[in-house]
Structures are given as C-alpha cells and as structure tokens.
Amino acid sequence: MPRQSTPTSSTPWAKAIRELRSSLDLNQSDFGARMGFSAMAVSRWERGAQEPPSHGYIALGNLARDSNCWFFWERAGLRSENILRVLPTIERKSAKVSIDNFEIVSAGVGSRKPEEKYQLVAVPLLSVVAGSHREAGDKRHLLSDAPVESMLAAPKDWCPNPPYTSCLRVRGNSMAPLILDGYVVAVDSSSIDLATLDGKIIIAWHKDMGLTIARFHRYNSTEVLVSENPEYGSLTITSKQPWKIIATVLWWVGKAP
C-alpha cells in the first residue's frame, strides 16, 4: 500500500476517519474500542501522524456501512473479490445456502394450521466456541470468517439486526445457572458500543485466550468481565490484558440433558 511521505490532518484518509467518527457521534476512546484500538491510535490517525494498518482500515470500512466503506477497504488493499470476507456474517453465508436445503415443519399445532403468518429469521450456527472463564475459546475473532454448522429459525423480534446476528456454542460453566456448557448463544456483532453495554452479557476476544463469554461491567474508569457463577473470578480489562468486545449476547438455548 503506498504511503504518503508527509501526511497531515488534511490528508484524505485522516479527514475521512475524523468524519466517520463524527457521524457516529463517538469520542476517540469509544470509537477505537469498537475496533480494538486505543484512543491514542485514533488520535494519531486523525492528525495524519500515522496511517491505520490494513486490519484497521477493514474495521473502519465495517463501521462506515455505506458508500464510504469502499474508501477504507481499498486503503486496506482489498479487491472486489475480497469484499465478501468483511461483509456481515448473514449476508455472506446466506448467499451459499439454497432454499432447497430447508424443510418447513410446523411444531406444536398438531393437524391444525396456524391462523397467522409468522416472520422468522434464519440465523447461522457457526462452528465457533466461546469459552467461559477458565475454558479456552476459539482464537478466531472475525465471526464473518467462520464456517456455518447449521441454521436456526428465530422470531424476527428476537433478532433486531439480522445481518449481524449469528449463533455460537459455549464451553464451560462460569455463566451458570443462566448459560451452561454446550448451550448455543445468539449474538449481535453490531451492538458493541461500550457506553451501552454495562450489565450486558457479551462475547470478548483476547489474542492468547481466544473468545470468551462474560457479563460486562464498568465501574468508573475500570472495565471488568464478570462470571455469573460465583465460584469463578472476574477479568479486568487493562493495557496488559486487552480484551476486544466483538458481540452482544441476545438470547440462548440448550438441549435438555
């Protein structure tokens, strides 16, 4: 990727980043957190002091979600045939699923037909595991790259953002009694604004520990990943333990033993 020799705040990519952050009405800290970068890194980008790395440009393009996304993706060196790798999970996966693979079965109504038509969302169940505390999860942090294991049908009102909704399995019992080992959780990868996540169950990623499920809490300037099970501890998000929140848990299901 060509680099400008004397970048400034008026450099096109620096200006585009400032405009994107302004359009999202985020400060530099929250803006960076949505992509796994620090406020200092965002400040350097916006001043033109340092250009984002390729994966930073991809994250910026994902946040843009309009015609501006192409500007950022092209800066990352993506060609048109690569764009599917960074599109929302359901859009990329649904293109590969033929309607011939589905059979519609009405359960719980016997021989009676339902009197109303119900809107359902086909949610991909990914071959991905999020570990609970003390259990390792998959190292994959881009859910859009994960293979699809199966599909689940869910009521439309359970999936406020269908293009960003997918399911994954949980390993371990640190979230018991709410979520047990082997449960399937539905997650929304568009809802990762830290300002709105206090008290919510989330999926976070760490480069060494992989994906994990926990409840996010913010105490003043301290951010903590808390286990539901009191027998397990909590994890504090620090510069030495950088966790990137990648999705919010919407709901969960599990088979009876």
VOPAGU-2260 file (C-alpha; in pm, 1 decimal, decimal comma):
REM VOPAGU-2260
SITE   aa  ch    i         X         Y         Z
SITE  MET   A    0       0,0       0,0       0,0
SITE  PRO   A    1     153,9     337,3     -94,7
SITE  ARG   A    2     223,1     574,5     194,7
SITE  GLN   A    3     232,7     949,2     176,2
SITE  SER   A    4     569,6    1093,1     270,7
SITE  THR   A    5     438,4    1391,6     466,4
SITE  PRO   A    6      88,2    1311,3     594,4
SITE  THR   A    7    -106,2    1583,8     775,1
SITE  SER   A    8    -453,0    1624,1     923,6
SITE  SER   A    9    -572,0    1735,7     579,2
SITE  THR   A   10    -465,0    1405,3     423,4
SITE  PRO   A   11    -775,8    1238,1     269,7
SITE  TRP   A   12    -760,5     928,2     489,6
SITE  ALA   A   13    -716,2    1133,2     807,8
SITE  LYS   A   14   -1009,6    1355,1     713,0
SITE  ALA   A   15   -1226,3    1052,9     628,1
SITE  ILE   A   16   -1158,3     897,0     969,6
SITE  ARG   A   17   -1249,3    1219,1    1151,2
SITE  GLU   A   18   -1571,3    1248,4     952,1
SITE  LEU   A   19   -1665,1     885,3    1021,6
SITE  ARG   A   20   -1614,1     925,6    1396,5
SITE  SER   A   21   -1814,2    1249,6    1392,3
SITE  SER   A   22   -2100,0    1082,1    1204,4
SITE  LEU   A   23   -2114,7     809,6    1471,0
SITE  ASP   A   24   -2105,1    1072,6    1748,9
SITE  LEU   A   25   -1828,3     887,0    1937,0
SITE  ASN   A   26   -1527,4    1013,3    2127,0
SITE  GLN   A   27   -1186,0     879,8    2030,2
SITE  SER   A   28   -1184,2     623,6    2313,0
SITE  ASP   A   29   -1520,5     464,8    2227,4
SITE  PHE   A   30   -1450,8     487,4    1854,8
SITE  GLY   A   31   -1123,2     299,7    1898,4
SITE  ALA   A   32   -1279,7      45,1    2132,6
SITE  ARG   A   33   -1528,2     -59,0    1865,0
SITE  MET   A   34   -1231,7    -165,6    1651,4
SITE  GLY   A   35    -988,2    -286,3    1919,2
SITE  PHE   A   36    -763,3      21,9    1905,3
SITE  SER   A   37    -669,9     280,2    2167,6
SITE  ALA   A   38    -778,5     643,4    2174,6
SITE  MET   A   39    -413,6     736,2    2119,4
SITE  ALA   A   40    -406,6     536,0    1795,8
SITE  VAL   A   41    -722,9     711,2    1673,8
SITE  SER   A   42    -570,2    1046,9    1759,8
SITE  ARG   A   43    -259,5     967,0    1553,1
SITE  TRP   A   44    -477,5     864,2    1257,8
SITE  GLU   A   45    -690,1    1178,1    1270,1
SITE  ARG   A   46    -384,1    1403,4    1293,4
SITE  GLY   A   47    -227,6    1223,1     998,4
SITE  ALA   A   48      69,1    1127,5    1216,1
SITE  GLN   A   49      26,4     757,3    1146,7
SITE  GLU   A   50    -182,3     568,5     891,3
SITE  PRO   A   51    -401,2     280,5    1015,5
SITE  PRO   A   52    -281,3     -75,3     947,7
SITE  SER   A   53    -473,2    -286,3     696,8
SITE  HIS   A   54    -693,1    -451,5     960,0
SITE  GLY   A   55    -768,0    -104,5    1097,8
SITE  TYR   A   56    -891,3       9,3     757,7
SITE  ILE   A   57   -1109,2    -300,8     731,3
SITE  ALA   A   58   -1263,1    -222,2    1071,2
SITE  LEU   A   59   -1320,7     138,2     964,0
SITE  GLY   A   60   -1496,6      18,1     649,9
SITE  ASN   A   61   -1719,0    -209,7     856,0
SITE  LEU   A   62   -1818,4      84,5    1077,1
SITE  ALA   A   63   -1896,1     305,4     776,8
SITE  ARG   A   64   -2156,1      63,8     629,4
SITE  ASP   A   65   -2230,4     288,6     332,4
SITE  SER   A   66   -2057,4     403,2      15,7
SITE  ASN   A   67   -1769,4     534,5     227,8
SITE  CYS   A   68   -1676,6     179,9     327,1
SITE  TRP   A   69   -1512,3     131,0     -12,2
SITE  PHE   A   70   -1267,4     412,4      56,4
SITE  PHE   A   71   -1138,7     237,6     369,0
SITE  TRP   A   72   -1144,0    -114,2     224,8
SITE  GLU   A   73    -947,0      -3,2     -80,3
SITE  ARG   A   74    -687,9     157,5     150,2
SITE  ALA   A   75    -653,0    -187,9     307,2
SITE  GLY   A   76    -572,7    -330,2     -36,4
SITE  LEU   A   77    -897,3    -523,5     -74,4
SITE  ARG   A   78   -1017,2    -602,7    -423,7
SITE  SER   A   79   -1381,9    -656,6    -512,3
SITE  GLU   A   80   -1346,8   -1035,1    -489,6
SITE  ASN   A   81   -1221,6    -999,4    -131,8
SITE  ILE   A   82   -1506,0    -784,5      -4,7
SITE  LEU   A   83   -1720,3   -1083,9      94,8
SITE  ARG   A   84   -1466,5   -1156,8     367,1
SITE  VAL   A   85   -1563,5    -841,5     553,7
SITE  LEU   A   86   -1937,4    -825,6     492,3
SITE  PRO   A   87   -2178,6    -906,4     778,6
SITE  THR   A   88   -2198,6   -1275,8     855,5
SITE  ILE   A   89   -2553,7   -1349,0     745,0
SITE  GLU   A   90   -2515,1   -1169,8     412,3
SITE  ARG   A   91   -2203,7   -1369,9     327,6
SITE  LYS   A   92   -2339,6   -1700,6     449,5
SITE  SER   A   93   -2693,1   -1672,7     313,6
SITE  ALA   A   94   -2559,6   -1644,5     -39,7
SITE  LYS   A   95   -2428,9   -2000,1      -3,9
SITE  VAL   A   96   -2748,0   -2152,8     137,1
SITE  SER   A   97   -3007,1   -2270,8    -111,7
SITE  ILE   A   98   -3374,7   -2275,3     -20,3
SITE  ASP   A   99   -3366,4   -2640,3    -128,0
SITE  ASN   A  100   -3175,1   -2712,4     195,1
SITE  PHE   A  101   -3475,3   -2616,6     410,3
SITE  GLU   A  102   -3788,0   -2807,5     502,0
SITE  ILE   A  103   -4060,9   -2611,9     679,2
SITE  VAL   A  104   -4216,0   -2808,5     966,9
SITE  SER   A  105   -4486,1   -2668,3    1198,8
SITE  ALA   A  106   -4436,8   -2790,9    1555,5
SITE  GLY   A  107   -4682,1   -2781,5    1842,6
SITE  VAL   A  108   -5001,1   -2734,7    1638,8
SITE  GLY   A  109   -5091,9   -3094,5    1560,6
SITE  SER   A  110   -5304,3   -3111,5    1248,0
SITE  ARG   A  111   -5417,1   -2750,4    1289,5
SITE  LYS   A  112   -5267,5   -2480,9    1071,0
SITE  PRO   A  113   -5156,3   -2160,5    1243,0
SITE  GLU   A  114   -5407,2   -1880,4    1197,0
SITE  GLU   A  115   -5136,8   -1618,1    1142,7
SITE  LYS   A  116   -4823,0   -1592,4     937,2
SITE  TYR   A  117   -4511,2   -1556,4    1147,6
SITE  GLN   A  118   -4187,5   -1388,5    1044,2
SITE  LEU   A  119   -3879,0   -1594,5    1115,8
SITE  VAL   A  120   -3510,0   -1521,1    1073,1
SITE  ALA   A  121   -3268,5   -1794,0     960,6
SITE  VAL   A  122   -2969,5   -1749,4    1193,2
SITE  PRO   A  123   -2642,1   -1928,5    1109,5
SITE  LEU   A  124   -2497,5   -2153,8    1378,9
SITE  LEU   A  125   -2122,9   -2110,9    1338,0
SITE  SER   A  126   -1857,0   -2373,6    1404,2
SITE  VAL   A  127   -1718,6   -2149,6    1676,7
SITE  VAL   A  128   -1688,0   -2196,6    2053,9
SITE  ALA   A  129   -1672,9   -1920,4    2314,0
SITE  GLY   A  130   -1504,4   -2039,0    2630,5
SITE  SER   A  131   -1627,5   -1934,3    2971,5
SITE  HIS   A  132   -1379,6   -1833,4    3242,9
SITE  ARG   A  133   -1100,9   -2097,7    3276,9
SITE  GLU   A  134   -1200,9   -2255,4    2945,5
SITE  ALA   A  135   -1022,7   -2170,6    2620,1
SITE  GLY   A  136   -1231,1   -2044,6    2329,7
SITE  ASP   A  137   -1161,9   -2031,7    1958,2
SITE  LYS   A  138    -884,4   -1791,1    1860,6
SITE  ARG   A  139   -1093,6   -1667,7    1566,9
SITE  HIS   A  140   -1213,2   -1311,2    1627,9
SITE  LEU   A  141   -1382,3   -1240,8    1293,9
SITE  LEU   A  142   -1711,9   -1427,8    1310,6
SITE  SER   A  143   -1763,4   -1344,8     943,8
SITE  ASP   A  144   -1482,8   -1588,8     858,5
SITE  ALA   A  145   -1634,0   -1884,6    1046,6
SITE  PRO   A  146   -1790,4   -2183,1     865,8
SITE  VAL   A  147   -2161,8   -2246,7     915,7
SITE  GLU   A  148   -2254,0   -2566,6    1100,5
SITE  SER   A  149   -2632,8   -2536,3    1075,8
SITE  MET   A  150   -2917,8   -2284,3    1073,8
SITE  LEU   A  151   -3164,1   -2190,6    1347,7
SITE  ALA   A  152   -3503,1   -2026,5    1293,1
SITE  ALA   A  153   -3585,3   -1749,0    1539,3
SITE  PRO   A  154   -3870,8   -1498,3    1571,6
SITE  LYS   A  155   -3790,2   -1174,7    1393,7
SITE  ASP   A  156   -3828,5    -969,0    1712,4
SITE  TRP   A  157   -3553,0   -1178,3    1872,4
SITE  CYS   A  158   -3308,8   -1054,8    1607,5
SITE  PRO   A  159   -3313,5    -673,1    1590,3
SITE  ASN   A  160   -3020,9    -669,2    1343,9
SITE  PRO   A  161   -3049,6    -986,6    1131,4
SITE  PRO   A  162   -2748,6    -913,6     904,2
SITE  TYR   A  163   -2525,3    -902,9    1214,0
SITE  THR   A  164   -2679,4   -1195,1    1403,3
SITE  SER   A  165   -2521,8   -1539,8    1434,3
SITE  CYS   A  166   -2501,5   -1822,8    1686,9
SITE  LEU   A  167   -2208,6   -1998,8    1853,3
SITE  ARG   A  168   -2159,3   -2259,9    2121,9
SITE  VAL   A  169   -2038,4   -2208,8    2479,3
SITE  ARG   A  170   -1779,8   -2420,8    2658,5
SITE  GLY   A  171   -1767,7   -2426,3    3039,8
SITE  ASN   A  172   -1996,7   -2328,0    3326,2
SITE  SER   A  173   -1873,7   -1990,2    3452,7
SITE  MET   A  174   -2202,2   -1837,1    3331,5
SITE  ALA   A  175   -2419,2   -2095,1    3514,5
SITE  PRO   A  176   -2700,3   -2112,9    3601,9
SITE  LEU   A  177   -2801,7   -1887,6    3309,6
SITE  ILE   A  178   -2583,8   -2038,4    3038,2
SITE  LEU   A  179   -2442,9   -2389,5    3071,0
SITE  ASP   A  180   -2173,9   -2587,0    2894,4
SITE  GLY   A  181   -2287,6   -2672,1    2541,8
SITE  TYR   A  182   -2554,0   -2402,5    2519,5
SITE  VAL   A  183   -2596,5   -2205,6    2197,0
SITE  VAL   A  184   -2597,1   -1826,1    2223,8
SITE  ALA   A  185   -2722,1   -1582,0    1961,0
SITE  VAL   A  186   -2504,4   -1272,9    1927,3
SITE  ASP   A  187   -2532,1    -933,7    1760,1
SITE  SER   A  188   -2197,4    -812,7    1627,1
SITE  SER   A  189   -2330,1    -462,7    1556,3
SITE  SER   A  190   -2403,2    -385,9    1924,8
SITE  ILE   A  191   -2054,9    -322,7    2063,3
SITE  ASP   A  192   -2080,9      36,0    2186,7
SITE  LEU   A  193   -1918,6      14,4    2532,2
SITE  ALA   A  194   -2127,8     306,1    2657,2
SITE  THR   A  195   -2442,5      92,3    2628,8
SITE  LEU   A  196   -2305,3    -246,3    2740,2
SITE  ASP   A  197   -2283,6    -210,4    3118,4
SITE  GLY   A  198   -2452,2    -515,7    3271,6
SITE  LYS   A  199   -2492,8    -694,2    2936,7
SITE  ILE   A  200   -2361,6   -1042,3    2852,4
SITE  ILE   A  201   -2104,3   -1012,8    2577,0
SITE  ILE   A  202   -1853,2   -1208,5    2370,5
SITE  ALA   A  203   -1496,7   -1080,6    2402,8
SITE  TRP   A  204   -1172,8   -1183,0    2234,4
SITE  HIS   A  205    -815,6   -1198,9    2363,4
SITE  LYS   A  206    -522,2   -1286,1    2140,8
SITE  ASP   A  207    -398,2   -1553,1    2386,0
SITE  MET   A  208    -723,6   -1678,2    2541,7
SITE  GLY   A  209    -948,8   -1657,4    2237,8
SITE  LEU   A  210   -1324,0   -1598,7    2260,4
SITE  THR   A  211   -1492,1   -1584,2    2599,1
SITE  ILE   A  212   -1840,6   -1513,7    2730,4
SITE  ALA   A  213   -1893,3   -1290,4    3033,8
SITE  ARG   A  214   -2101,4   -1008,4    3173,9
SITE  PHE   A  215   -1950,9    -664,1    3108,7
SITE  HIS   A  216   -1940,7    -410,5    3391,4
SITE  ARG   A  217   -1794,3     -62,4    3401,3
SITE  TYR   A  218   -1702,1      86,2    3738,6
SITE  ASN   A  219   -1596,6     447,9    3676,8
SITE  SER   A  220   -1288,3     400,0    3457,6
SITE  THR   A  221   -1248,5      27,2    3530,8
SITE  GLU   A  222   -1395,6    -229,7    3290,5
SITE  VAL   A  223   -1446,7    -585,7    3410,3
SITE  LEU   A  224   -1561,7    -916,9    3259,5
SITE  VAL   A  225   -1764,0   -1089,6    3531,7
SITE  SER   A  226   -1867,1   -1455,3    3565,6
SITE  GLU   A  227   -2227,4   -1535,4    3658,4
SITE  ASN   A  228   -2113,8   -1832,9    3865,1
SITE  PRO   A  229   -1972,5   -1700,6    4197,7
SITE  GLU   A  230   -1720,5   -1986,7    4206,8
SITE  TYR   A  231   -1537,7   -1822,9    3917,4
SITE  GLY   A  232   -1348,8   -1497,0    3923,2
SITE  SER   A  233   -1358,3   -1191,3    3700,7
SITE  LEU   A  234   -1119,8   -1041,4    3447,5
SITE  THR   A  235   -1019,1    -676,3    3442,9
SITE  ILE   A  236    -960,2    -517,5    3104,9
SITE  THR   A  237    -622,1    -341,9    3112,9
SITE  SER   A  238    -348,4    -247,6    2869,6
SITE  LYS   A  239    -170,1    -567,6    2974,7
SITE  GLN   A  240    -489,0    -771,3    2936,1
SITE  PRO   A  241    -650,5    -614,2    2627,0
SITE  TRP   A  242    -989,0    -767,2    2551,9
SITE  LYS   A  243   -1184,4    -670,5    2242,8
SITE  ILE   A  244   -1563,0    -692,9    2273,3
SITE  ILE   A  245   -1693,4    -827,6    1943,0
SITE  ALA   A  246   -2062,4    -902,6    2006,0
SITE  THR   A  247   -2355,4    -874,6    2246,9
SITE  VAL   A  248   -2549,0   -1184,4    2351,5
SITE  LEU   A  249   -2917,6   -1163,3    2254,9
SITE  TRP   A  250   -3054,8   -1496,3    2379,9
SITE  TRP   A  251   -2953,3   -1857,7    2436,4
SITE  VAL   A  252   -3090,8   -2210,8    2404,0
SITE  GLY   A  253   -2982,2   -2550,9    2527,4
SITE  LYS   A  254   -3088,5   -2913,2    2496,1
SITE  ALA   A  255   -3230,3   -3095,1    2796,4
SITE  PRO   A  256   -2984,4   -3346,3    2945,1
